[in-house]
Amino acid sequence: MVRTPDTADVARAGRGARDVAHSAPVRIAARVGIAANGVLHLLIGWLAVQVALGSGGQADQNGALGAIAAEPLGRAFLWVLVVGFAAVVLWRSVSAVWGFGYLGDRKKQLAKRLVSAGLAVVYLVLAIAAATTAIRGRASSGSGGQATAGLLGLPGGQIITALVGLGVVIGGGVMIWNGWTKRFMEDQDLAGADTRARRLNARTGQVGFIAKGIAFGVLGILLGVAALTFDPQRANGLDSALKTLREQPYGVFLLIAVGLGIACYGVFCFLDARYHRVT
């Protein structure tokens, strides 16, 4: 006879998952994953500057992963990133359920938990992309356009794509707001940081969040255009967004500025890996 799990079994399982996510090895691996995200953003920033200067290449996470895979020992390093990203997924998933107890405001706790759930999905995608690149030895291309085509092919796909685009624009706006107001520092413990580290953390975080917000805002607009024109290639991911920036008046300078801003976010990730509240 199969025994149906009762409330006590579910509670024990939940405590077990929370204990694992808060264990020292997972906390260390999660910090590695945050730093790994910094490596990707440094590479994306560099690729964006190269695109601005007229070079080819894919200025997004797939382009960055491909650049890593092309280096000696690059595929081995990708597996290190996979482990770090997977640890972040576990930590963020548990934080989405039990985290942010240090915030007294229940509404803030709920908002942070929803963000944490979203970040768990983001890092899961990063882990899968890094693992796929490590196995193949090269990154995939055109995935953004394929995803958009998949959305457009659904019943009511144009409306769905337009709503996703609106959500991405709103998300970009939230990133810009978080950067401008330095809200990202709420989740950091800077008690042991000196004045120089605090200043560098604040400035790179501000510039990085604002630059990413601009890039995601453009991507959201491109998704809206793809919905209106029924053309998925109009929204081929972050790479398309950055290349669209280059096509604007003074676009070369704008794209260089955004690329440097994304690189600043990469530097911020290294600081965040040290100071983020991974509890």
Backbone torsions as a table, in degrees:
resi	resn	phi	psi	omega
1	MET	NA	130.7	-178.9
2	VAL	-83.1	127.8	-179.0
3	ARG	-86.7	129.1	178.3
4	THR	-79.5	127.7	179.9
5	PRO	-60.0	134.5	178.2
6	ASP	-97.9	-175.3	-177.1
7	THR	-61.7	-38.3	-179.4
8	ALA	-65.0	-38.7	178.1
9	ASP	-63.9	-42.8	179.7
10	VAL	-64.0	-41.5	179.8
11	ALA	-64.3	-41.6	178.5
12	ARG	-64.3	-41.3	178.5
13	ALA	-62.8	-40.7	179.0
14	GLY	-63.6	-43.5	178.3
15	ARG	-64.1	-36.9	178.8
16	GLY	-64.0	-44.2	178.4
17	ALA	-63.5	-40.0	-179.9
18	ARG	-66.2	-40.6	179.2
19	ASP	-64.0	-40.7	178.9
20	VAL	-63.9	-45.8	-177.9
21	ALA	-65.7	-25.9	-179.2
22	HIS	-98.6	5.0	179.6
23	SER	-71.0	156.5	-177.3
24	ALA	-58.6	-44.9	-179.4
25	PRO	-60.4	-40.7	-179.5
26	VAL	-70.8	-37.2	178.0
27	ARG	-62.7	-42.1	178.8
28	ILE	-65.1	-45.2	-179.4
29	ALA	-64.7	-35.1	178.1
30	ALA	-63.9	-39.7	177.3
31	ARG	-65.7	-36.1	174.8
32	VAL	-62.2	-40.1	179.7
33	GLY	-65.2	-40.1	177.4
34	ILE	-63.9	-42.8	177.6
35	ALA	-64.7	-37.0	178.1
36	ALA	-61.9	-37.4	175.2
37	ASN	-62.4	-33.1	175.0
38	GLY	-63.4	-41.8	177.4
39	VAL	-59.2	-45.7	-179.8
40	LEU	-61.2	-42.2	-178.2
41	HIS	-70.5	-33.6	173.8
42	LEU	-61.5	-43.3	179.7
43	LEU	-67.9	-41.2	178.4
44	ILE	-62.7	-42.1	177.3
45	GLY	-60.2	-43.3	178.8
46	TRP	-63.8	-44.0	178.9
47	LEU	-63.9	-38.0	178.5
48	ALA	-63.1	-41.5	177.5
49	VAL	-64.3	-40.4	177.4
50	GLN	-61.5	-41.6	177.4
51	VAL	-62.9	-41.9	179.4
52	ALA	-59.9	-34.6	-177.8
53	LEU	-86.8	2.3	173.2
54	GLY	103.1	1.4	178.1
55	SER	-80.5	158.4	176.3
56	GLY	-80.2	-167.2	177.8
57	GLY	115.2	165.8	-177.0
58	GLN	-108.9	109.2	-173.7
59	ALA	-92.3	67.8	175.8
60	ASP	-153.8	-170.4	-175.4
61	GLN	-64.1	-35.0	177.9
62	ASN	-65.9	-39.3	176.1
63	GLY	-63.4	-40.1	179.0
64	ALA	-66.4	-43.7	178.9
65	LEU	-64.9	-37.5	177.2
66	GLY	-64.5	-37.8	177.8
67	ALA	-64.3	-37.0	177.1
68	ILE	-67.0	-45.4	-177.5
69	ALA	-61.3	-28.9	-177.6
70	ALA	-75.6	-12.5	-178.5
71	GLU	-86.8	155.9	173.2
72	PRO	-57.6	135.3	-176.7
73	LEU	63.9	11.3	-178.2
74	GLY	-62.8	-39.9	-178.5
75	ARG	-68.4	-34.6	175.4
76	ALA	-65.4	-41.1	178.4
77	PHE	-64.3	-34.3	177.7
78	LEU	-61.3	-36.4	178.7
79	TRP	-69.0	-31.3	173.2
80	VAL	-62.8	-42.3	177.5
81	LEU	-62.4	-40.3	179.8
82	VAL	-58.9	-45.7	179.8
83	VAL	-61.9	-44.9	178.9
84	GLY	-62.7	-45.4	179.7
85	PHE	-63.0	-41.0	179.4
86	ALA	-63.0	-37.6	177.6
87	ALA	-65.4	-38.8	177.1
88	VAL	-63.5	-39.3	178.3
89	VAL	-58.9	-46.8	179.6
90	LEU	-62.7	-48.1	-178.5
91	TRP	-62.8	-46.2	-178.8
92	ARG	-66.6	-35.8	179.2
93	SER	-63.9	-44.2	178.6
94	VAL	-68.2	-38.8	178.2
95	SER	-63.0	-31.5	179.0
96	ALA	-65.6	-22.3	-179.1
97	VAL	-100.6	-44.8	-172.7
98	TRP	-119.0	-4.5	-167.7
99	GLY	-78.5	176.0	173.0
100	PHE	65.8	35.6	175.9
101	GLY	-65.9	-19.0	-179.7
102	TYR	-74.1	-9.6	176.6
103	LEU	-93.2	124.6	-178.2
104	GLY	-75.6	-27.4	-176.7
105	ASP	-81.2	121.3	-177.3
106	ARG	-66.6	-34.2	178.7
107	LYS	-65.8	-40.1	177.0
108	LYS	-64.7	-40.4	177.6
109	GLN	-58.5	-45.8	-178.6
110	LEU	-63.4	-43.4	179.7
111	ALA	-62.0	-44.5	180.0
112	LYS	-64.7	-36.9	179.9
113	ARG	-68.0	-38.1	176.6
114	LEU	-65.0	-41.7	176.7
115	VAL	-62.3	-41.7	-179.7
116	SER	-62.5	-39.2	177.2
117	ALA	-63.0	-42.1	177.5
118	GLY	-63.1	-40.8	179.0
119	LEU	-67.5	-30.8	175.4
120	ALA	-60.8	-40.7	178.6
121	VAL	-67.2	-42.7	179.5
122	VAL	-59.0	-46.9	-178.7
123	TYR	-71.4	-28.3	173.7
124	LEU	-63.7	-42.9	177.0
125	VAL	-62.1	-42.2	178.1
126	LEU	-62.2	-42.5	-179.8
127	ALA	-62.4	-43.7	179.5
128	ILE	-65.3	-42.5	-180.0
129	ALA	-63.7	-42.6	180.0
130	ALA	-65.9	-41.5	179.4
131	ALA	-65.4	-42.3	179.2
132	THR	-62.2	-42.1	179.4
133	THR	-66.4	-39.4	179.1
134	ALA	-63.9	-37.3	-179.3
135	ILE	-72.5	-44.9	-176.5
136	ARG	-80.5	-26.0	-175.3
137	GLY	82.0	5.9	177.6
138	ARG	-155.5	157.4	-179.1
139	ALA	-90.0	154.8	175.2
140	SER	-78.8	162.6	179.3
141	SER	-134.2	155.0	176.8
142	GLY	74.6	14.2	-176.4
143	SER	-66.5	-31.3	179.3
144	GLY	-63.6	-45.5	178.0
145	GLY	-63.6	-37.9	178.3
146	GLN	-64.4	-41.7	179.0
147	ALA	-64.6	-42.6	178.4
148	THR	-64.1	-41.0	177.1
149	ALA	-61.0	-39.3	177.2
150	GLY	-62.2	-40.7	177.6
151	LEU	-65.9	-45.2	-179.0
152	LEU	-64.3	-26.8	-179.0
153	GLY	-78.5	-9.0	179.2
154	LEU	-78.2	157.1	172.1
155	PRO	-58.2	128.3	-175.6
156	GLY	69.2	27.6	-173.5
157	GLY	-61.7	-36.4	-179.8
158	GLN	-64.0	-40.8	178.4
159	ILE	-67.1	-42.8	179.8
160	ILE	-61.7	-45.3	-179.9
161	THR	-62.9	-41.9	178.2
162	ALA	-62.4	-39.8	179.4
163	LEU	-67.6	-39.5	176.2
164	VAL	-62.4	-43.2	177.7
165	GLY	-59.3	-43.0	177.6
166	LEU	-61.5	-42.1	178.2
167	GLY	-62.3	-38.8	179.3
168	VAL	-67.4	-39.8	176.9
169	VAL	-61.8	-44.6	178.4
170	ILE	-62.1	-42.9	177.7
171	GLY	-60.3	-40.3	176.6
172	GLY	-62.9	-40.0	177.7
173	GLY	-63.7	-39.1	177.8
174	VAL	-64.0	-40.3	177.0
175	MET	-59.8	-44.7	179.7
176	ILE	-62.7	-42.9	179.3
177	TRP	-63.7	-45.1	179.3
178	ASN	-62.2	-36.4	177.7
179	GLY	-69.6	-46.0	-177.6
180	TRP	-62.6	-40.9	-177.0
181	THR	-91.5	-5.0	-178.0
182	LYS	61.3	34.6	179.4
183	ARG	-64.8	-24.1	-178.4
184	PHE	-61.6	-19.8	-177.4
185	MET	-76.9	-11.0	178.2
186	GLU	-62.5	-29.4	-176.3
187	ASP	-97.0	15.4	179.5
188	GLN	-115.0	150.2	173.7
189	ASP	-111.5	100.5	-175.2
190	LEU	-101.9	19.0	-176.8
191	ALA	-59.7	-35.6	-177.7
192	GLY	-93.3	5.0	-176.6
193	ALA	-89.4	140.8	176.3
194	ASP	-81.7	175.9	-175.2
195	THR	-60.3	-41.3	-179.0
196	ARG	-63.7	-43.7	179.7
197	ALA	-65.5	-40.2	178.4
198	ARG	-61.3	-44.4	-178.5
199	ARG	-65.6	-44.7	179.7
200	LEU	-64.1	-41.0	178.5
201	ASN	-60.3	-46.7	-178.2
202	ALA	-65.6	-45.2	-175.2
203	ARG	-70.2	-46.2	-179.9
204	THR	-66.1	-35.5	176.9
205	GLY	-65.1	-45.3	178.9
206	GLN	-59.5	-54.1	-178.0
207	VAL	-62.5	-42.4	-177.1
208	GLY	-65.4	-46.6	-179.9
209	PHE	-64.6	-40.2	-179.8
210	ILE	-66.3	-43.3	179.3
211	ALA	-62.9	-43.7	178.0
212	LYS	-64.8	-38.3	178.6
213	GLY	-61.8	-40.6	177.3
214	ILE	-62.5	-46.8	-179.3
215	ALA	-61.5	-42.6	-179.6
216	PHE	-71.4	-32.4	175.1
217	GLY	-61.2	-43.9	177.6
218	VAL	-63.4	-41.4	179.0
219	LEU	-61.2	-41.7	178.6
220	GLY	-62.6	-40.5	177.2
221	ILE	-63.0	-41.3	179.0
222	LEU	-63.8	-35.6	176.1
223	LEU	-64.5	-38.8	176.3
224	GLY	-63.3	-42.0	177.8
225	VAL	-64.1	-41.0	178.3
226	ALA	-61.4	-37.6	178.8
227	ALA	-66.7	-41.5	-178.2
228	LEU	-69.6	-38.5	-175.9
229	THR	-94.2	-7.2	-176.1
230	PHE	56.0	41.2	-177.9
231	ASP	-126.5	99.3	-176.3
232	PRO	-63.6	-24.8	-178.1
233	GLN	-71.7	-10.3	175.2
234	ARG	-69.5	-20.5	-176.3
235	ALA	-130.8	73.4	-178.2
236	ASN	-96.9	49.7	174.2
237	GLY	79.5	-166.4	-177.5
238	LEU	-60.4	-34.7	179.3
239	ASP	-57.4	-45.3	178.3
240	SER	-64.0	-40.1	-179.0
241	ALA	-61.4	-45.4	-178.5
242	LEU	-67.9	-39.7	179.1
243	LYS	-69.9	-29.0	174.2
244	THR	-66.3	-38.5	176.3
245	LEU	-58.3	-40.0	-177.7
246	ARG	-64.1	-28.4	-176.7
247	GLU	-79.7	-7.1	-178.4
248	GLN	-81.8	163.9	173.4
249	PRO	-54.9	133.4	-175.1
250	TYR	57.7	26.5	-175.7
251	GLY	-62.7	-32.9	179.2
252	VAL	-60.1	-46.9	-179.2
253	PHE	-68.9	-37.8	178.7
254	LEU	-63.8	-43.9	-178.6
255	LEU	-68.9	-37.6	175.6
256	ILE	-61.0	-43.1	179.4
257	ALA	-62.4	-43.8	179.2
258	VAL	-66.8	-41.5	177.9
259	GLY	-60.0	-44.1	177.2
260	LEU	-65.3	-35.4	177.2
261	GLY	-65.4	-41.0	177.1
262	ILE	-64.2	-37.7	175.5
263	ALA	-63.9	-37.2	175.6
264	CYS	-60.6	-38.1	176.3
265	TYR	-62.7	-35.5	175.7
266	GLY	-61.2	-43.3	176.9
267	VAL	-63.5	-41.1	177.9
268	PHE	-58.5	-40.1	-179.6
269	CYS	-59.2	-37.2	178.0
270	PHE	-63.8	-40.7	176.8
271	LEU	-69.0	-39.8	179.7
272	ASP	-65.5	-34.0	176.5
273	ALA	-61.3	-29.6	178.3
274	ARG	-83.2	-39.6	-169.0
275	TYR	-108.5	-7.1	-179.4
276	HIS	-64.9	145.4	177.5
277	ARG	-76.2	90.1	178.5
278	VAL	-96.6	81.7	-176.8
279	THR	-129.0	NA	NA
